[in-house]
Amino acid sequence: MIDRNLMISGMLGLCLSACGGEADSGGTATSAASAVLEDLTPQTLTANQAAYIPPQCYTRTLDTAGRAHNPCMTCHIPPKEPNFVNDGALQLGYTFAEYANTNHWGNLFKDRSQQVAAISDSAILEYVRHNNYQSSAGKIDLAEKLKAVPAGWDFDKDGQWSGFVPDCYMNFDQEGFDRTPGNQYSGWRAFAYTPFLGTFWPTNGSTDDVIIRLGEPFRRNADGQFDLLAYKTNLAIVEALMTRQDVPVGPVDESRFGVDLDKDGTLAVATRIAFDWAPKEGRTMAFVGQAKAMQEAGQLHLAAGLFPEGTEFLHSVRYLDLDAAGKVKLAPRMKELRYARKTGWLTYSDLESAAITEATEKAKFPDRLRQLIGNVEQGMSNRAGWVYQGFIEDREGALRPQTFEETTACMGCHGGIGATSDSNFSFPRKLGHDSFQQGWYHWSQRGLQGVPEPKRADGQYEYTHYLEQNGAGDEFRENLEVISKFFDGAGNLNPDAANRLHGDIAELLLPSSGRALQLNKAYKTIVDGQDFIHGREAMVTPPGNVHESVERGQETGVSAIISGPR
């Protein structure tokens, strides 16, 4: 067995050494007006000791007619190795610790109707169209502020910010690469993906994007110089490892890198990365450039279903904007900026051992709450090799670091469920190379319209399957717009609406302009109150299909465990 406390401490130590040099000295003065929470540094959970359990897990799955709805199959499913967290049984019952049997997400039970009614359409549109990430001069506002870190953000009181400093300029070229003001490559690359089920759909409150960056060795050739072809090739190799299928590339001269990328037995010109990883049978794969040398030296690792060390993700969660025709699109304003970095390598055996240990501890001590390690400055470990950090709006709308408690709310989904691939939701769902720009683009370059519905491994349409199992387009079954569009009065799926969805996911994922404005206003009231620790779901009135509390061992009414989407 691995020592998990030592493992977690090591991860955070790696994060500190990796991130510590990113903050510059000098800079801007702190605005007292924007410091709504004067001290963000406490490592305490004041509102919810079980904040890692998402509000959606308190869904009332039985309707008034006694029919069971199963939104639980979104996250809690039999996993695919090297994810060994088999939590499919959570589809069948609420198995919380005693403390968590009470729903502590108080914002779910607030009626925001009067507050929402007081915000005009023009006011909310003006608000969401303000870019709170970058100034008109192109500077990243949060990065500028972190040069002179406010005292209330400085966990270790050393006068420096030792966490992540935003360095993506959101300036994407025709291959999805982010460019700096000097037209250099920042290393970040945007990719398009089919949004994960339910909560993550814009019709339920937010638009978003995800951007990936591999560590510097993956961006360099064998001589240690930046090499765009090497980087693109390594990204394609990672894509093959995470999607477990061949990935078109090139053409790439394999002799330049000394790697048989297409596995045809010769070093020639490759037009694909062949996914062929079965180490027990003597078949493996290799990175190119400097990363290849480090892999051979045992300093970097490669395995199917796992990202290599140093991989980073940047995820902005945004409001809903409207174009000239009233269609929903990505807003300039960010609700949150989320960051993840893989700081340590865990083998299949390590991950399996950790999953067994956690399951054993849960069985022995069912009322013990999860203990999390981290802080506002360095982020939080998920116990699986990743450190997560987040930034969220202050009352004036500027981004600030999330507190320990606010970040804890991220760790349930990224800290061990059956649905993730190496703790990640988005990259295995990347659009293929038959898509616009081979799937390497940002949603600001092209929206969701025209993206076909993804299919499950069993051939069923994934979103349609979710609608059939859940009877709605969100966990709480409160999105009446989706229900009226996709279901008849008896709760049966509308076949015409489903057929339109097959060819265009925007038919389901994008709300009407009226709903978009209401959702924006509802979330703005949470920003005004700065009470994210009580929940951040954008709802005007309290949802009816949510439990205020559950009984120990209470069943959901779902009769059978449904397998995962992929």
PLY file of the C-alpha trace (Angstrom):
ply
format ascii 1.0
element vertex 566
property float x
property float y
property float z
element edge 565
property int vertex1
property int vertex2
end_header
0.00 0.00 0.00
1.15 3.55 -0.67
1.28 6.12 2.13
-1.39 8.57 0.97
-0.44 11.38 3.35
3.14 11.29 2.14
1.91 11.11 -1.44
-0.31 14.17 -1.02
2.40 16.17 0.74
4.77 15.30 -2.08
2.30 16.49 -4.67
1.93 19.85 -2.99
5.68 20.15 -2.63
6.07 19.55 -6.36
3.42 22.15 -7.04
5.25 24.68 -4.90
8.53 24.15 -6.71
6.87 24.20 -10.10
4.76 27.30 -9.51
6.97 29.30 -7.19
8.91 31.16 -9.87
5.95 32.42 -11.84
5.11 35.54 -9.84
7.00 38.74 -10.65
7.99 41.34 -8.06
6.65 44.87 -7.97
3.39 45.88 -9.61
-0.01 47.25 -8.88
-1.52 48.56 -5.67
-4.23 46.61 -3.91
-7.74 48.00 -4.20
-9.44 47.92 -0.82
-12.80 48.18 -2.54
-12.33 44.84 -4.33
-11.27 42.97 -1.19
-14.72 41.78 -0.17
-13.31 38.94 1.87
-10.35 40.46 3.64
-8.71 37.16 4.56
-8.96 34.23 2.13
-6.36 32.09 3.89
-8.22 30.07 6.59
-8.17 26.30 6.04
-11.61 25.80 7.51
-15.02 24.55 6.44
-17.56 26.84 8.05
-20.80 26.22 6.13
-20.47 22.63 4.98
-18.07 20.04 6.35
-18.98 17.80 3.39
-18.60 20.46 0.69
-16.97 17.90 -1.61
-20.41 16.29 -2.13
-22.08 18.29 -4.95
-25.62 19.66 -4.53
-26.78 17.42 -7.40
-26.16 14.36 -5.22
-29.20 15.40 -3.16
-31.55 15.09 -6.14
-34.98 13.67 -5.39
-34.98 10.85 -7.95
-38.57 9.65 -7.43
-41.30 11.84 -8.90
-44.82 12.24 -7.52
-46.00 9.24 -9.54
-43.30 7.05 -8.03
-41.23 6.85 -11.22
-37.47 6.78 -10.78
-35.19 9.16 -12.66
-31.50 8.42 -12.91
-29.22 11.45 -13.31
-26.76 9.62 -11.04
-25.53 7.56 -14.01
-23.77 10.67 -15.23
-20.95 10.46 -12.68
-21.31 7.28 -10.65
-20.56 4.41 -12.99
-18.37 1.32 -13.33
-14.99 2.83 -14.27
-12.47 2.15 -16.97
-8.87 1.44 -15.95
-6.77 3.12 -14.71
-9.73 4.65 -12.87
-10.45 2.10 -10.14
-13.18 4.05 -8.32
-16.17 1.79 -8.87
-19.02 3.88 -7.48
-21.84 2.65 -9.70
-23.76 1.52 -6.62
-24.36 5.17 -5.78
-27.01 5.11 -8.50
-29.05 2.92 -6.18
-28.84 4.68 -2.83
-27.71 7.69 -0.80
-24.71 6.40 1.15
-23.51 9.53 2.90
-21.71 9.93 6.19
-24.16 10.83 8.97
-23.27 14.54 8.83
-23.91 14.65 5.08
-27.38 13.14 5.35
-28.47 16.76 5.87
-28.22 18.91 2.75
-26.04 21.85 3.76
-26.26 23.64 0.39
-28.44 26.45 1.70
-28.54 28.46 -1.51
-30.68 25.73 -3.08
-33.53 26.78 -0.81
-33.43 30.54 -1.46
-36.07 32.29 -3.56
-34.25 34.91 -5.63
-37.28 36.11 -7.58
-37.30 39.66 -6.20
-33.55 40.12 -6.59
-33.66 38.81 -10.16
-36.64 41.02 -11.05
-34.69 44.07 -9.89
-31.97 43.48 -12.54
-32.80 44.74 -16.02
-31.94 42.85 -19.19
-29.73 45.68 -20.37
-27.88 45.81 -17.05
-27.09 42.09 -17.00
-25.98 42.12 -20.64
-23.68 45.05 -19.97
-22.26 43.16 -17.01
-21.58 39.84 -18.76
-20.04 41.61 -21.76
-17.32 43.17 -19.63
-14.07 41.21 -19.82
-12.93 40.70 -16.22
-9.94 38.61 -17.30
-8.07 41.00 -19.58
-7.80 44.75 -19.84
-8.31 46.62 -23.10
-4.51 46.78 -23.34
-4.36 42.97 -23.40
-2.88 42.53 -19.93
-4.22 39.76 -17.70
-5.77 41.65 -14.79
-5.36 38.91 -12.19
-1.72 38.32 -13.14
-1.03 42.02 -12.70
-2.65 42.03 -9.27
-0.69 38.96 -8.16
2.58 40.85 -8.72
1.82 42.63 -5.45
-0.18 39.94 -3.72
-2.75 41.28 -1.24
-1.98 40.28 2.33
-5.28 38.46 2.62
-4.33 36.15 -0.25
-0.80 35.39 0.94
-1.12 32.11 2.82
2.54 31.72 3.78
3.01 35.47 4.42
6.18 35.70 2.33
5.00 38.60 0.17
4.94 36.44 -2.96
2.17 34.53 -4.74
3.43 30.95 -5.08
0.38 29.54 -6.80
-0.70 29.58 -10.44
-0.41 32.91 -12.25
-2.75 33.10 -15.27
-0.69 33.32 -18.47
-3.13 32.39 -21.23
-3.97 35.40 -23.40
-7.12 33.89 -24.97
-5.67 34.82 -28.37
-6.06 31.65 -30.41
-4.69 31.03 -33.90
-6.05 28.73 -36.62
-4.64 25.67 -34.86
-6.03 26.59 -31.46
-2.69 27.73 -30.03
-2.71 30.71 -27.69
-0.39 33.58 -28.70
1.16 36.17 -26.42
1.09 39.92 -27.24
4.48 39.34 -28.85
2.97 36.57 -31.03
4.88 33.86 -29.19
3.40 30.52 -28.16
2.28 30.46 -24.53
1.98 26.67 -24.71
-1.77 26.69 -24.14
-3.97 25.07 -26.80
-7.76 25.19 -26.90
-9.79 22.17 -27.89
-13.47 21.62 -28.59
-15.37 18.83 -26.87
-18.89 17.57 -26.33
-19.93 19.07 -22.96
-20.40 16.60 -20.14
-23.95 15.66 -19.20
-26.43 17.82 -17.30
-24.96 20.52 -15.10
-22.25 21.38 -17.62
-24.68 22.32 -20.39
-25.19 26.04 -21.09
-28.95 25.55 -20.81
-28.33 24.96 -17.10
-26.42 28.13 -16.41
-22.93 28.56 -17.85
-20.80 28.46 -20.95
-17.22 27.31 -20.56
-14.01 26.33 -22.31
-11.04 24.07 -21.59
-7.43 24.64 -22.63
-4.51 22.21 -22.27
-0.77 22.72 -21.92
1.87 20.00 -21.70
5.06 20.53 -19.74
8.04 22.26 -21.34
9.90 19.04 -22.30
6.98 18.15 -24.59
7.36 21.48 -26.38
11.09 21.06 -27.09
13.19 19.05 -29.49
16.09 16.84 -28.43
18.36 19.90 -28.34
16.09 21.65 -25.83
14.72 24.23 -28.28
11.05 25.05 -28.75
9.76 22.90 -31.60
6.16 23.33 -32.75
6.09 20.04 -34.66
7.39 18.15 -31.64
4.73 19.78 -29.49
1.89 19.04 -31.91
3.09 15.45 -32.18
3.24 14.99 -28.41
-0.24 16.47 -28.05
-1.47 13.95 -30.62
0.22 11.13 -28.69
-1.52 12.26 -25.50
-4.81 12.41 -27.42
-4.30 8.83 -28.61
-3.51 7.69 -25.07
-6.60 9.36 -23.59
-9.08 8.46 -26.33
-7.45 5.03 -26.88
-7.65 5.27 -30.62
-5.48 6.25 -33.56
-5.11 9.99 -34.19
-4.40 11.50 -37.65
-1.35 13.78 -37.84
1.14 15.21 -40.17
2.66 14.30 -42.35
5.50 13.78 -39.84
9.00 12.60 -40.75
9.54 9.90 -38.12
13.29 9.80 -38.69
13.49 13.33 -37.31
12.32 12.08 -33.92
13.49 8.47 -34.03
10.02 7.15 -33.18
7.82 4.83 -35.25
4.64 6.82 -34.69
2.36 4.79 -36.95
3.80 1.43 -35.84
4.42 0.20 -39.40
7.92 -1.02 -38.58
9.82 1.70 -40.45
10.92 5.28 -39.82
9.21 7.02 -42.73
6.45 9.61 -43.05
3.59 9.08 -40.61
0.06 10.38 -41.07
-1.31 8.96 -37.84
-0.36 8.19 -34.27
-1.13 4.52 -33.76
-2.60 3.71 -30.36
-0.76 0.51 -29.48
-0.08 0.24 -25.77
0.03 -3.21 -24.19
3.23 -3.33 -22.10
2.55 -6.85 -20.81
2.68 -7.96 -24.43
5.79 -5.89 -25.14
3.98 -3.09 -26.99
4.36 0.49 -25.86
4.57 4.03 -27.25
7.02 6.91 -27.00
6.94 10.68 -26.86
9.19 12.74 -29.15
11.84 15.40 -28.60
13.15 16.19 -25.14
10.21 14.34 -23.61
11.40 11.12 -25.31
14.81 11.38 -23.67
13.26 12.04 -20.28
10.85 9.13 -20.77
13.77 6.83 -21.52
15.54 8.11 -18.40
12.47 7.37 -16.26
11.87 11.07 -15.57
8.57 11.17 -17.50
6.03 8.44 -17.94
3.53 7.22 -20.51
0.46 5.01 -20.04
-2.95 4.65 -21.62
-5.59 6.68 -19.81
-3.08 8.86 -17.96
-1.73 12.32 -18.71
2.04 12.79 -18.34
3.54 14.79 -15.50
3.37 18.55 -15.92
0.10 18.52 -17.87
-2.02 21.59 -17.11
-5.65 22.46 -17.75
-7.27 25.88 -17.68
-11.06 25.99 -17.52
-13.04 29.21 -17.60
-16.69 29.12 -16.52
-18.61 32.01 -18.07
-21.92 33.76 -18.27
-24.27 33.44 -21.23
-24.06 36.19 -23.85
-26.33 36.81 -26.85
-25.30 37.50 -30.43
-27.05 39.95 -32.78
-29.68 37.33 -33.60
-30.39 36.60 -29.92
-28.58 33.24 -29.94
-26.58 32.23 -26.88
-22.80 32.35 -27.06
-19.75 32.42 -24.77
-19.65 35.62 -22.69
-16.46 37.64 -22.15
-17.04 37.71 -18.37
-15.76 34.77 -16.34
-17.61 33.44 -13.34
-14.62 31.28 -12.46
-11.17 30.41 -13.73
-10.18 26.86 -12.77
-6.66 25.45 -13.00
-5.26 21.93 -12.65
-1.70 20.65 -12.83
-0.47 17.07 -12.71
2.36 17.18 -10.20
3.12 13.50 -9.65
2.96 10.15 -11.38
0.89 7.30 -9.99
1.01 3.92 -11.71
-1.99 1.70 -12.33
-1.03 -0.21 -9.18
-0.76 2.99 -7.13
-4.18 4.14 -8.27
-5.77 0.75 -7.63
-4.21 0.58 -4.18
-5.47 4.08 -3.34
-8.99 3.21 -4.50
-9.01 -0.01 -2.44
-7.72 1.86 0.61
-10.42 4.50 0.35
-13.17 1.93 -0.17
-11.92 -0.04 2.84
-11.80 3.07 5.03
-15.32 4.01 3.92
-16.59 0.55 4.86
-14.88 0.61 8.26
-15.71 4.22 9.11
-18.88 5.12 7.17
-19.40 8.39 9.05
-15.86 9.70 8.59
-15.73 12.74 6.30
-13.07 13.13 3.66
-9.96 15.03 4.73
-8.48 17.36 2.12
-5.05 18.97 1.99
-4.29 22.37 0.49
-4.69 26.11 0.87
-5.76 29.21 -1.03
-2.31 29.86 -2.45
-0.96 26.47 -3.53
-4.26 24.81 -4.36
-5.64 21.47 -3.24
-4.53 17.88 -3.87
-7.06 15.39 -5.21
-4.98 12.40 -4.01
-4.55 11.15 -7.59
-1.57 13.18 -8.76
-3.30 16.52 -9.43
-3.43 19.89 -7.70
-6.46 22.13 -8.30
-6.80 25.85 -7.83
-9.63 28.25 -8.62
-10.44 31.92 -8.96
-13.93 33.37 -8.63
-15.63 36.78 -8.84
-15.51 39.18 -5.93
-18.46 41.49 -5.30
-17.19 44.00 -7.84
-16.80 41.28 -10.46
-12.98 41.02 -10.43
-11.44 37.55 -10.15
-9.98 36.59 -6.77
-8.57 33.30 -5.44
-11.04 30.78 -4.11
-10.87 30.02 -0.41
-10.10 26.55 0.92
-13.82 25.95 1.44
-14.78 27.21 -2.02
-12.17 24.94 -3.62
-13.38 21.96 -1.59
-16.58 22.08 -3.66
-14.50 21.13 -6.72
-12.98 18.04 -5.17
-15.96 15.70 -5.17
-16.10 15.52 -8.95
-12.33 15.69 -9.47
-11.43 13.69 -6.40
-12.70 10.24 -7.24
-15.76 9.22 -9.28
-16.16 6.53 -11.90
-16.83 8.85 -14.81
-13.48 10.65 -15.06
-10.33 9.75 -16.99
-7.28 10.62 -14.89
-9.54 13.04 -12.97
-10.49 14.80 -16.21
-13.90 15.18 -17.87
-13.22 17.09 -21.07
-10.17 15.92 -23.01
-11.37 12.34 -23.67
-14.46 14.04 -25.16
-12.41 16.12 -27.60
-13.91 16.46 -31.07
-12.20 14.32 -33.70
-10.04 15.27 -36.62
-13.01 15.34 -38.99
-14.20 18.44 -37.11
-13.39 22.11 -37.64
-9.63 22.65 -37.20
-9.33 18.96 -36.28
-11.03 19.77 -32.99
-8.32 22.20 -31.92
-10.26 25.43 -31.47
-11.79 27.70 -28.86
-15.54 28.20 -28.57
-15.03 31.88 -29.41
-13.80 30.75 -32.84
-16.80 28.53 -33.49
-19.79 27.75 -31.28
-21.72 24.58 -30.48
-24.05 24.85 -33.45
-23.68 21.99 -35.89
-21.72 19.68 -33.59
-23.28 16.20 -33.91
-24.46 14.30 -30.85
-21.84 11.93 -29.42
-22.49 8.21 -29.13
-21.90 5.82 -26.27
-19.75 2.71 -26.60
-22.92 0.68 -27.07
-23.91 2.79 -30.08
-26.68 4.75 -28.38
-26.77 8.53 -28.71
-25.33 9.79 -25.43
-27.46 12.89 -24.79
-30.63 11.12 -25.93
-29.84 8.25 -23.56
-29.42 10.74 -20.71
-32.78 12.35 -21.50
-34.45 8.94 -21.56
-32.95 7.84 -18.25
-33.46 11.14 -16.44
-36.66 12.42 -18.05
-35.17 15.91 -18.05
-32.14 17.96 -19.10
-30.79 18.63 -15.61
-30.36 16.70 -12.38
-33.09 18.55 -10.49
-35.57 18.28 -13.40
-36.18 22.04 -13.09
-35.29 23.04 -16.66
-38.86 23.26 -17.92
-37.65 24.65 -21.24
-35.86 21.39 -22.08
-38.73 19.30 -20.74
-41.34 21.09 -22.87
-39.12 20.85 -25.96
-38.09 17.20 -25.68
-40.95 15.47 -23.85
-44.70 15.15 -24.23
-47.20 15.51 -21.40
-46.76 11.88 -20.41
-42.99 12.22 -20.11
-42.19 10.42 -23.36
-39.26 11.63 -25.46
-40.25 13.56 -28.59
-38.73 11.62 -31.54
-38.61 14.68 -33.82
-36.72 16.70 -31.22
-34.37 13.75 -30.65
-33.68 13.48 -34.38
-32.76 17.17 -34.56
-30.47 16.68 -31.56
-28.59 13.86 -33.33
-27.30 16.33 -35.90
-26.87 19.41 -33.72
-26.27 19.40 -29.96
-27.15 23.10 -29.79
-30.79 22.00 -30.08
-30.50 20.78 -26.49
-27.54 22.58 -24.99
-28.36 26.22 -25.73
-31.22 27.92 -23.87
-33.52 30.62 -25.19
-32.38 34.21 -24.79
-34.97 34.76 -22.06
-33.78 31.80 -20.00
-30.15 32.82 -20.50
-30.80 36.26 -19.04
-32.67 34.81 -16.06
-29.82 32.41 -15.31
-27.28 35.24 -15.54
-29.29 37.34 -13.12
-29.74 34.48 -10.66
-25.99 33.85 -10.53
-25.26 37.57 -10.20
-27.22 37.61 -6.93
-24.85 34.95 -5.57
-21.87 37.09 -6.59
-23.45 40.07 -4.84
-23.83 38.03 -1.66
-20.40 36.35 -1.94
-21.96 33.24 -0.42
-20.53 30.63 -2.79
-19.89 28.31 0.16
-23.67 27.81 0.35
-23.88 26.77 -3.32
-23.41 28.43 -6.70
-26.25 26.94 -8.79
-28.00 29.58 -10.89
-31.64 29.18 -9.89
-34.36 31.80 -9.52
-36.63 29.72 -7.28
-35.83 26.72 -5.07
-35.88 23.40 -6.97
-38.66 21.04 -5.99
-36.75 17.84 -6.70
-34.07 18.12 -4.05
-33.87 16.53 -0.62
-33.31 18.69 2.43
-32.17 15.51 4.14
-32.03 11.75 3.53
-32.14 8.72 5.77
-29.17 6.42 6.23
-29.18 3.88 3.40
-32.15 5.50 1.66
-32.72 4.05 -1.80
-33.03 6.20 -4.91
-35.61 3.96 -6.53
-33.31 3.23 -9.46
-33.45 -0.51 -10.08
-30.29 -1.19 -12.10
-26.82 0.30 -12.49
-26.27 1.89 -15.88
-22.85 1.71 -17.49
-20.80 4.74 -18.46
-21.17 6.78 -21.64
-17.89 5.77 -23.29
0 1
1 2
2 3
3 4
4 5
5 6
6 7
7 8
8 9
9 10
10 11
11 12
12 13
13 14
14 15
15 16
16 17
17 18
18 19
19 20
20 21
21 22
22 23
23 24
24 25
25 26
26 27
27 28
28 29
29 30
30 31
31 32
32 33
33 34
34 35
35 36
36 37
37 38
38 39
39 40
40 41
41 42
42 43
43 44
44 45
45 46
46 47
47 48
48 49
49 50
50 51
51 52
52 53
53 54
54 55
55 56
56 57
57 58
58 59
59 60
60 61
61 62
62 63
63 64
64 65
65 66
66 67
67 68
68 69
69 70
70 71
71 72
72 73
73 74
74 75
75 76
76 77
77 78
78 79
79 80
80 81
81 82
82 83
83 84
84 85
85 86
86 87
87 88
88 89
89 90
90 91
91 92
92 93
93 94
94 95
95 96
96 97
97 98
98 99
99 100
100 101
101 102
102 103
103 104
104 105
105 106
106 107
107 108
108 109
109 110
110 111
111 112
112 113
113 114
114 115
115 116
116 117
117 118
118 119
119 120
120 121
121 122
122 123
123 124
124 125
125 126
126 127
127 128
128 129
129 130
130 131
131 132
132 133
133 134
134 135
135 136
136 137
137 138
138 139
139 140
140 141
141 142
142 143
143 144
144 145
145 146
146 147
147 148
148 149
149 150
150 151
151 152
152 153
153 154
154 155
155 156
156 157
157 158
158 159
159 160
160 161
161 162
162 163
163 164
164 165
165 166
166 167
167 168
168 169
169 170
170 171
171 172
172 173
173 174
174 175
175 176
176 177
177 178
178 179
179 180
180 181
181 182
182 183
183 184
184 185
185 186
186 187
187 188
188 189
189 190
190 191
191 192
192 193
193 194
194 195
195 196
196 197
197 198
198 199
199 200
200 201
201 202
202 203
203 204
204 205
205 206
206 207
207 208
208 209
209 210
210 211
211 212
212 213
213 214
214 215
215 216
216 217
217 218
218 219
219 220
220 221
221 222
222 223
223 224
224 225
225 226
226 227
227 228
228 229
229 230
230 231
231 232
232 233
233 234
234 235
235 236
236 237
237 238
238 239
239 240
240 241
241 242
242 243
243 244
244 245
245 246
246 247
247 248
248 249
249 250
250 251
251 252
252 253
253 254
254 255
255 256
256 257
257 258
258 259
259 260
260 261
261 262
262 263
263 264
264 265
265 266
266 267
267 268
268 269
269 270
270 271
271 272
272 273
273 274
274 275
275 276
276 277
277 278
278 279
279 280
280 281
281 282
282 283
283 284
284 285
285 286
286 287
287 288
288 289
289 290
290 291
291 292
292 293
293 294
294 295
295 296
296 297
297 298
298 299
299 300
300 301
301 302
302 303
303 304
304 305
305 306
306 307
307 308
308 309
309 310
310 311
311 312
312 313
313 314
314 315
315 316
316 317
317 318
318 319
319 320
320 321
321 322
322 323
323 324
324 325
325 326
326 327
327 328
328 329
329 330
330 331
331 332
332 333
333 334
334 335
335 336
336 337
337 338
338 339
339 340
340 341
341 342
342 343
343 344
344 345
345 346
346 347
347 348
348 349
349 350
350 351
351 352
352 353
353 354
354 355
355 356
356 357
357 358
358 359
359 360
360 361
361 362
362 363
363 364
364 365
365 366
366 367
367 368
368 369
369 370
370 371
371 372
372 373
373 374
374 375
375 376
376 377
377 378
378 379
379 380
380 381
381 382
382 383
383 384
384 385
385 386
386 387
387 388
388 389
389 390
390 391
391 392
392 393
393 394
394 395
395 396
396 397
397 398
398 399
399 400
400 401
401 402
402 403
403 404
404 405
405 406
406 407
407 408
408 409
409 410
410 411
411 412
412 413
413 414
414 415
415 416
416 417
417 418
418 419
419 420
420 421
421 422
422 423
423 424
424 425
425 426
426 427
427 428
428 429
429 430
430 431
431 432
432 433
433 434
434 435
435 436
436 437
437 438
438 439
439 440
440 441
441 442
442 443
443 444
444 445
445 446
446 447
447 448
448 449
449 450
450 451
451 452
452 453
453 454
454 455
455 456
456 457
457 458
458 459
459 460
460 461
461 462
462 463
463 464
464 465
465 466
466 467
467 468
468 469
469 470
470 471
471 472
472 473
473 474
474 475
475 476
476 477
477 478
478 479
479 480
480 481
481 482
482 483
483 484
484 485
485 486
486 487
487 488
488 489
489 490
490 491
491 492
492 493
493 494
494 495
495 496
496 497
497 498
498 499
499 500
500 501
501 502
502 503
503 504
504 505
505 506
506 507
507 508
508 509
509 510
510 511
511 512
512 513
513 514
514 515
515 516
516 517
517 518
518 519
519 520
520 521
521 522
522 523
523 524
524 525
525 526
526 527
527 528
528 529
529 530
530 531
531 532
532 533
533 534
534 535
535 536
536 537
537 538
538 539
539 540
540 541
541 542
542 543
543 544
544 545
545 546
546 547
547 548
548 549
549 550
550 551
551 552
552 553
553 554
554 555
555 556
556 557
557 558
558 559
559 560
560 561
561 562
562 563
563 564
564 565
